């Protein structure tokens, strides 16, 4: 581990650690009961504890000012073409915004609360903005609030979300509701929404085991998802504010993790919206205005 600063918040048995200098990222989220630790997010590997594979598949990082991919690092906004850096490894797209790769300023810290922010002046995004994250660990729940302020002279496209890596364990069951699926038609990029197929419907009272092999967006999220690991007696409830209308499910084959990402818009939303696709979730943030979103993670133990 490096000597970078670490913020630790605790509320009874529940704990999180945050790395402000490493993308404002949560490096661990866990409960400790009777000296037994249960990790709700995959913890950051200890020094020397990783073979290099999936070296970034841990914790949870902020998605700002956009989520997921922008095709070829190019998009049209208000009739003008913009090009930004291609940042996806082994692919020609921009991915996951800037928040995960910049150093965040620490504005406020207490035992259960931390507020972080940074200002982006437009080096690799044609719209200056300020981003803020607030972490609140109270009542057995982690709440993350996010803000995106347009501090430039033009309306900007905006998106927010978080990207948690969750332990696969013996296999999770998901209960939630989606109104649409945005299936990939070009690599992992969608062309528009479709009806959710029956084998990917998670809205039954018992939910459905998550299948492997997904890297797929869903729209019309009902704002609540319940994950449970039947063999372990563990559960995690994820709630999202109204603006978090999309979810990305990432369940790679053979990996010890999966992702349920609450986000405000679909993959490649700016380009799809410019092409006339509706329901993308991308929003215009006028000068001086703010986009907000919040989410809640509530762990549970069967019989406790």
C-alpha positions as a Markdown table, in Angstrom:
| # | Residue | x | y | z |
|---|---|---|---|---|
| 1 | Unk | 0.0 | 0.0 | 0.0 |
| 2 | Unk | 1.2 | 3.5 | -0.7 |
| 3 | Unk | 1.4 | 6.4 | 1.8 |
| 4 | Unk | -1.5 | 8.2 | 0.3 |
| 5 | Unk | -4.2 | 9.6 | 2.7 |
| 6 | Unk | -7.0 | 7.3 | 3.7 |
| 7 | Unk | -10.3 | 8.5 | 5.2 |
| 8 | Unk | -12.0 | 6.0 | 7.4 |
| 9 | Unk | -15.6 | 6.4 | 8.5 |
| 10 | Unk | -17.3 | 4.1 | 11.1 |
| 11 | Unk | -20.7 | 3.7 | 12.5 |
| 12 | Unk | -21.0 | 0.8 | 14.9 |
| 13 | Unk | -20.0 | -2.4 | 12.9 |
| 14 | Unk | -20.1 | -0.6 | 9.5 |
| 15 | Unk | -17.0 | 0.9 | 8.0 |
| 16 | Unk | -15.7 | 2.5 | 4.8 |
| 17 | Unk | -12.3 | 3.7 | 3.6 |
| 18 | Unk | -12.0 | 6.4 | 1.0 |
| 19 | Unk | -8.9 | 7.4 | -1.1 |
| 20 | Unk | -9.3 | 11.1 | -2.0 |
| 21 | Unk | -6.1 | 11.2 | -3.9 |
| 22 | Unk | -6.9 | 8.1 | -6.0 |
| 23 | Unk | -10.1 | 9.2 | -7.7 |
| 24 | Unk | -12.2 | 9.8 | -4.5 |
| 25 | Unk | -12.7 | 6.0 | -4.6 |
| 26 | Unk | -14.0 | 3.8 | -1.9 |
| 27 | Unk | -11.3 | 1.2 | -1.2 |
| 28 | Unk | -13.3 | -0.9 | 1.3 |
| 29 | Unk | -16.8 | -1.2 | 2.7 |
| 30 | Unk | -17.3 | -3.8 | 5.3 |
| 31 | Unk | -19.0 | -4.9 | 8.5 |
| 32 | Unk | -17.1 | -6.2 | 11.5 |
| 33 | Unk | -19.2 | -8.2 | 14.0 |
| 34 | Unk | -17.6 | -10.3 | 16.8 |
| 35 | Unk | -14.2 | -9.8 | 15.1 |
| 36 | Unk | -15.5 | -11.3 | 11.9 |
| 37 | Unk | -15.2 | -9.1 | 8.8 |
| 38 | Unk | -17.7 | -9.2 | 6.0 |
| 39 | Unk | -16.8 | -7.2 | 2.9 |
| 40 | Unk | -19.7 | -5.7 | 0.9 |
| 41 | Unk | -17.4 | -4.3 | -1.8 |
| 42 | Unk | -14.3 | -6.2 | -3.0 |
| 43 | Unk | -11.5 | -4.6 | -0.9 |
| 44 | Unk | -8.4 | -3.1 | -2.4 |
| 45 | Unk | -5.7 | -5.8 | -2.7 |
| 46 | Unk | -2.9 | -5.5 | -0.1 |
| 47 | Unk | 0.6 | -4.8 | -1.4 |
| 48 | Unk | 1.9 | -7.9 | -3.1 |
| 49 | Unk | -1.5 | -9.6 | -2.8 |
| 50 | Unk | -2.5 | -9.3 | -6.5 |
| 51 | Unk | -1.1 | -11.1 | -9.5 |
| 52 | Unk | -1.9 | -8.0 | -11.7 |
| 53 | Unk | -5.1 | -9.4 | -13.1 |
| 54 | Unk | -8.2 | -7.3 | -12.3 |
| 55 | Unk | -5.9 | -4.9 | -10.5 |
| 56 | Unk | -8.5 | -2.2 | -10.5 |
| 57 | Unk | -11.5 | -4.4 | -9.7 |
| 58 | Unk | -12.1 | -3.3 | -6.2 |
| 59 | Unk | -14.0 | -0.8 | -4.1 |
| 60 | Unk | -16.3 | 1.7 | -5.9 |
| 61 | Unk | -15.4 | 4.7 | -7.9 |
| 62 | Unk | -17.4 | 7.8 | -9.0 |
| 63 | Unk | -18.7 | 8.2 | -12.5 |
| 64 | Unk | -18.6 | 11.9 | -13.5 |
| 65 | Unk | -19.2 | 13.8 | -15.7 |
| 66 | Unk | -20.4 | 10.8 | -17.7 |
| 67 | Unk | -20.9 | 7.1 | -17.2 |
| 68 | Unk | -19.5 | 4.2 | -19.2 |
| 69 | Unk | -18.4 | 4.7 | -22.8 |
| 70 | Unk | -18.5 | 7.4 | -25.4 |
| 71 | Unk | -17.9 | 5.9 | -28.9 |
| 72 | Unk | -14.4 | 6.7 | -30.3 |
| 73 | Unk | -14.0 | 9.6 | -27.8 |
| 74 | Unk | -16.2 | 11.7 | -30.1 |
| 75 | Unk | -19.7 | 13.2 | -29.6 |
| 76 | Unk | -22.0 | 15.9 | -31.0 |
| 77 | Unk | -23.6 | 18.4 | -28.6 |
| 78 | Unk | -25.7 | 21.4 | -29.6 |
| 79 | Unk | -24.6 | 20.8 | -33.2 |
| 80 | Unk | -20.9 | 20.9 | -32.5 |
| 81 | Unk | -18.5 | 18.0 | -32.6 |
| 82 | Unk | -16.2 | 17.4 | -29.7 |
| 83 | Unk | -13.3 | 15.0 | -29.3 |
| 84 | Unk | -11.9 | 13.8 | -26.0 |
| 85 | Unk | -9.2 | 11.4 | -25.0 |
| 86 | Unk | -9.7 | 7.7 | -25.7 |
| 87 | Unk | -9.2 | 6.1 | -22.2 |
| 88 | Unk | -10.6 | 2.5 | -22.5 |
| 89 | Unk | -7.9 | -0.1 | -22.5 |
| 90 | Unk | -7.7 | -2.1 | -25.7 |
| 91 | Unk | -10.7 | -0.2 | -27.2 |
| 92 | Unk | -11.1 | 3.1 | -29.0 |
| 93 | Unk | -13.6 | 4.7 | -26.6 |
| 94 | Unk | -13.6 | 7.2 | -23.8 |
| 95 | Unk | -14.8 | 5.5 | -20.6 |
| 96 | Unk | -16.1 | 6.4 | -17.1 |
| 97 | Unk | -15.3 | 10.2 | -17.1 |
| 98 | Unk | -12.6 | 11.9 | -15.0 |
| 99 | Unk | -13.6 | 11.5 | -11.4 |
| 100 | Unk | -11.9 | 8.2 | -10.9 |
| 101 | Unk | -8.5 | 9.5 | -12.1 |
| 102 | Unk | -8.1 | 12.9 | -10.4 |
| 103 | Unk | -7.3 | 13.9 | -6.9 |
| 104 | Unk | -10.3 | 15.1 | -4.9 |
| 105 | Unk | -10.1 | 17.8 | -2.3 |
| 106 | Unk | -11.3 | 16.9 | 1.2 |
| 107 | Unk | -13.8 | 19.6 | 2.3 |
| 108 | Unk | -15.3 | 18.1 | 5.5 |
| 109 | Unk | -14.7 | 15.0 | 7.6 |
| 110 | Unk | -16.2 | 13.6 | 10.7 |
| 111 | Unk | -16.5 | 10.1 | 12.2 |
| 112 | Unk | -19.4 | 9.2 | 9.9 |
| 113 | Unk | -19.3 | 11.9 | 7.2 |
| 114 | Unk | -17.0 | 13.1 | 4.5 |
| 115 | Unk | -17.4 | 15.6 | 1.6 |
| 116 | Unk | -14.9 | 15.6 | -1.3 |
| 117 | Unk | -14.8 | 17.8 | -4.4 |
| 118 | Unk | -12.7 | 18.9 | -7.4 |
| 119 | Unk | -12.8 | 21.5 | -10.1 |
| 120 | Unk | -12.2 | 20.5 | -13.7 |
| 121 | Unk | -11.2 | 23.3 | -16.0 |
| 122 | Unk | -11.8 | 21.6 | -19.3 |
| 123 | Unk | -8.5 | 19.9 | -20.2 |
| 124 | Unk | -10.1 | 16.9 | -21.7 |
| 125 | Unk | -13.8 | 17.9 | -21.7 |
| 126 | Unk | -15.0 | 21.1 | -23.4 |
| 127 | Unk | -17.1 | 22.1 | -20.4 |
| 128 | Unk | -15.7 | 23.3 | -17.0 |
| 129 | Unk | -17.4 | 21.8 | -14.0 |
| 130 | Unk | -17.2 | 21.1 | -10.3 |
| 131 | Unk | -17.9 | 17.7 | -8.9 |
| 132 | Unk | -18.8 | 16.8 | -5.3 |
| 133 | Unk | -19.3 | 13.5 | -3.4 |
| 134 | Unk | -20.7 | 13.2 | 0.1 |
| 135 | Unk | -20.4 | 10.0 | 2.0 |
| 136 | Unk | -22.7 | 9.5 | 5.0 |
| 137 | Unk | -22.4 | 6.3 | 7.1 |
| 138 | Unk | -25.3 | 6.3 | 9.6 |
| 139 | Unk | -28.1 | 3.9 | 10.7 |
| 140 | Unk | -26.4 | 0.8 | 9.2 |
| 141 | Unk | -26.4 | 2.4 | 5.7 |
| 142 | Unk | -23.9 | 4.0 | 3.4 |
| 143 | Unk | -25.4 | 6.9 | 1.5 |
| 144 | Unk | -23.5 | 8.5 | -1.4 |
| 145 | Unk | -24.7 | 11.9 | -2.7 |
| 146 | Unk | -23.2 | 13.3 | -5.9 |
| 147 | Unk | -23.3 | 16.8 | -7.5 |
| 148 | Unk | -22.2 | 18.1 | -10.9 |
| 149 | Unk | -22.1 | 21.9 | -11.2 |
| 150 | Unk | -21.7 | 23.5 | -14.6 |
| 151 | Unk | -19.3 | 26.4 | -14.0 |
| 152 | Unk | -18.8 | 27.2 | -17.7 |
| 153 | Unk | -20.7 | 29.5 | -20.2 |
| 154 | Unk | -22.5 | 26.8 | -22.2 |
| 155 | Unk | -25.0 | 24.0 | -21.4 |
| 156 | Unk | -23.1 | 20.7 | -21.0 |
| 157 | Unk | -24.2 | 17.1 | -21.1 |
| 158 | Unk | -24.1 | 15.6 | -17.7 |
| 159 | Unk | -24.1 | 12.2 | -16.1 |
| 160 | Unk | -23.5 | 10.6 | -12.6 |
| 161 | Unk | -23.2 | 7.2 | -11.0 |
| 162 | Unk | -21.0 | 4.9 | -9.0 |
| 163 | Unk | -19.2 | 1.7 | -10.0 |
| 164 | Unk | -19.1 | -0.8 | -7.1 |
| 165 | Unk | -17.3 | -4.1 | -7.3 |
| 166 | Unk | -19.2 | -6.7 | -5.4 |
| 167 | Unk | -18.0 | -10.1 | -4.2 |
| 168 | Unk | -19.4 | -13.0 | -6.3 |
| 169 | Unk | -19.1 | -15.5 | -3.4 |
| 170 | Unk | -21.2 | -18.6 | -4.3 |
| 171 | Unk | -23.4 | -16.6 | -6.7 |
| 172 | Unk | -25.8 | -13.6 | -6.1 |
| 173 | Unk | -29.5 | -13.5 | -6.6 |
| 174 | Unk | -30.9 | -10.1 | -7.9 |
| 175 | Unk | -34.4 | -8.8 | -7.3 |
| 176 | Unk | -35.2 | -5.5 | -9.1 |
| 177 | Unk | -37.3 | -4.1 | -12.0 |
| 178 | Unk | -36.2 | -2.7 | -15.4 |
| 179 | Unk | -38.4 | -1.4 | -18.1 |
| 180 | Unk | -35.9 | -1.9 | -20.9 |
| 181 | Unk | -32.6 | -3.5 | -21.9 |
| 182 | Unk | -30.0 | -1.7 | -24.0 |
| 183 | Unk | -28.3 | -4.7 | -25.7 |
| 184 | Unk | -24.9 | -4.3 | -27.3 |
| 185 | Unk | -24.9 | -4.3 | -31.1 |
| 186 | Unk | -21.3 | -3.2 | -31.6 |
| 187 | Unk | -18.9 | -4.5 | -29.1 |
| 188 | Unk | -20.6 | -3.3 | -25.9 |
| 189 | Unk | -22.3 | -0.3 | -27.5 |
| 190 | Unk | -26.1 | -0.3 | -27.8 |
| 191 | Unk | -28.2 | 1.2 | -30.6 |
| 192 | Unk | -31.4 | 1.7 | -28.5 |
| 193 | Unk | -33.7 | 0.1 | -26.0 |
| 194 | Unk | -35.5 | -3.2 | -26.3 |
| 195 | Unk | -38.0 | -5.2 | -24.2 |
| 196 | Unk | -36.4 | -7.1 | -21.4 |
| 197 | Unk | -36.2 | -10.8 | -22.3 |
| 198 | Unk | -37.7 | -13.3 | -19.9 |
| 199 | Unk | -34.4 | -14.8 | -18.9 |
| 200 | Unk | -33.2 | -11.4 | -17.8 |
| 201 | Unk | -36.3 | -10.4 | -15.8 |
| 202 | Unk | -35.4 | -9.9 | -12.2 |
| 203 | Unk | -38.7 | -8.6 | -10.9 |
| 204 | Unk | -40.2 | -11.7 | -9.4 |
| 205 | Unk | -40.6 | -11.9 | -5.6 |
| 206 | Unk | -37.7 | -14.3 | -5.4 |
| 207 | Unk | -35.6 | -12.6 | -8.0 |
| 208 | Unk | -33.2 | -14.5 | -10.3 |
| 209 | Unk | -29.6 | -15.7 | -10.0 |
| 210 | Unk | -27.4 | -13.3 | -11.9 |
| 211 | Unk | -26.0 | -15.0 | -15.0 |
| 212 | Unk | -22.4 | -14.7 | -16.0 |
| 213 | Unk | -21.2 | -12.9 | -19.1 |
| 214 | Unk | -23.2 | -9.6 | -18.9 |
| 215 | Unk | -21.8 | -6.2 | -19.8 |
| 216 | Unk | -25.2 | -4.7 | -20.4 |
| 217 | Unk | -27.3 | -1.6 | -19.7 |
| 218 | Unk | -30.8 | -1.6 | -18.4 |
| 219 | Unk | -33.2 | 1.4 | -18.4 |
| 220 | Unk | -36.4 | 2.3 | -16.5 |
| 221 | Unk | -34.9 | 1.1 | -13.2 |
| 222 | Unk | -37.4 | 1.1 | -10.4 |
| 223 | Unk | -34.8 | 2.6 | -8.1 |
| 224 | Unk | -34.4 | -0.4 | -5.8 |
| 225 | Unk | -32.3 | -3.5 | -6.1 |
| 226 | Unk | -31.9 | -6.3 | -3.6 |
| 227 | Unk | -28.9 | -8.6 | -3.8 |
| 228 | Unk | -28.7 | -11.7 | -1.7 |
| 229 | Unk | -26.2 | -14.5 | -1.4 |
| 230 | Unk | -28.4 | -17.5 | -0.3 |
| 231 | Unk | -25.5 | -19.7 | 0.8 |
| 232 | Unk | -24.0 | -17.0 | 3.0 |
| 233 | Unk | -27.0 | -15.5 | 4.6 |
| 234 | Unk | -26.0 | -12.0 | 3.3 |
| 235 | Unk | -27.9 | -9.3 | 1.5 |
| 236 | Unk | -27.3 | -5.8 | 0.1 |
| 237 | Unk | -30.1 | -3.4 | -0.7 |
| 238 | Unk | -29.2 | -0.7 | -3.3 |
| 239 | Unk | -31.5 | 2.3 | -3.7 |
| 240 | Unk | -31.1 | 5.1 | -6.1 |
| 241 | Unk | -32.7 | 8.6 | -6.5 |
| 242 | Unk | -35.1 | 9.3 | -9.3 |
| 243 | Unk | -32.4 | 10.5 | -11.7 |
| 244 | Unk | -30.6 | 7.2 | -11.5 |
| 245 | Unk | -32.8 | 5.6 | -14.1 |
| 246 | Unk | -30.3 | 3.2 | -15.6 |
| 247 | Unk | -28.2 | 0.3 | -14.3 |
| 248 | Unk | -25.2 | -1.4 | -15.8 |
| 249 | Unk | -24.8 | -5.1 | -15.0 |
| 250 | Unk | -21.2 | -6.4 | -15.4 |
| 251 | Unk | -20.8 | -10.1 | -14.6 |
| 252 | Unk | -17.6 | -11.3 | -16.3 |
| 253 | Unk | -17.0 | -15.0 | -16.7 |
| 254 | Unk | -14.8 | -16.7 | -14.1 |
| 255 | Unk | -14.2 | -13.6 | -12.0 |
| 256 | Unk | -14.6 | -13.3 | -8.2 |
| 257 | Unk | -16.6 | -10.0 | -8.6 |
| 258 | Unk | -19.6 | -8.5 | -10.4 |
| 259 | Unk | -20.9 | -4.9 | -10.7 |
| 260 | Unk | -24.4 | -3.4 | -10.3 |
| 261 | Unk | -23.8 | 0.3 | -11.3 |
| 262 | Unk | -26.6 | 2.8 | -10.7 |
| 263 | Unk | -26.2 | 5.5 | -13.3 |
| 264 | Unk | -28.2 | 8.4 | -14.8 |
| 265 | Unk | -27.8 | 7.4 | -18.5 |
| 266 | Unk | -27.2 | 4.6 | -20.9 |
| 267 | Unk | -23.9 | 3.6 | -22.6 |
| 268 | Unk | -22.9 | 6.2 | -25.3 |
| 269 | Unk | -25.9 | 8.3 | -24.3 |
| 270 | Unk | -24.7 | 11.6 | -25.8 |
| 271 | Unk | -24.3 | 10.1 | -29.3 |
| 272 | Unk | -27.5 | 8.1 | -29.2 |
| 273 | Unk | -29.5 | 11.1 | -28.0 |
| 274 | Unk | -28.0 | 13.2 | -30.9 |
| 275 | Unk | -29.1 | 10.4 | -33.3 |
| 276 | Unk | -32.7 | 10.8 | -32.0 |
| 277 | Unk | -32.9 | 7.8 | -29.6 |
| 278 | Unk | -35.1 | 8.6 | -26.7 |
| 279 | Unk | -34.8 | 7.5 | -23.1 |
| 280 | Unk | -31.0 | 7.7 | -23.0 |
| 281 | Unk | -31.1 | 9.6 | -19.7 |
| 282 | Unk | -28.4 | 12.1 | -20.7 |
| 283 | Unk | -29.2 | 15.6 | -19.3 |
| 284 | Unk | -28.4 | 19.1 | -20.3 |
| 285 | Unk | -27.0 | 21.1 | -17.4 |
| 286 | Unk | -27.3 | 24.8 | -18.0 |
| 287 | Unk | -24.6 | 27.3 | -17.0 |
| 288 | Unk | -24.7 | 27.8 | -13.2 |
| 289 | Unk | -27.0 | 24.8 | -12.7 |
| 290 | Unk | -26.5 | 21.5 | -10.9 |
| 291 | Unk | -27.2 | 17.8 | -11.6 |
| 292 | Unk | -27.6 | 15.7 | -8.5 |
| 293 | Unk | -28.0 | 12.0 | -7.7 |
| 294 | Unk | -27.8 | 9.9 | -4.6 |
| 295 | Unk | -27.7 | 6.2 | -3.7 |
| 296 | Unk | -27.9 | 4.0 | -0.6 |
| 297 | Unk | -26.3 | 0.7 | 0.2 |
| 298 | Unk | -27.8 | -1.2 | 3.2 |
| 299 | Unk | -26.2 | -4.5 | 4.2 |
| 300 | Unk | -28.1 | -7.3 | 5.9 |
| 301 | Unk | -27.4 | -10.5 | 7.7 |
| 302 | Unk | -30.0 | -13.3 | 7.9 |
| 303 | Unk | -31.0 | -14.0 | 11.5 |
| 304 | Unk | -29.2 | -10.9 | 13.0 |
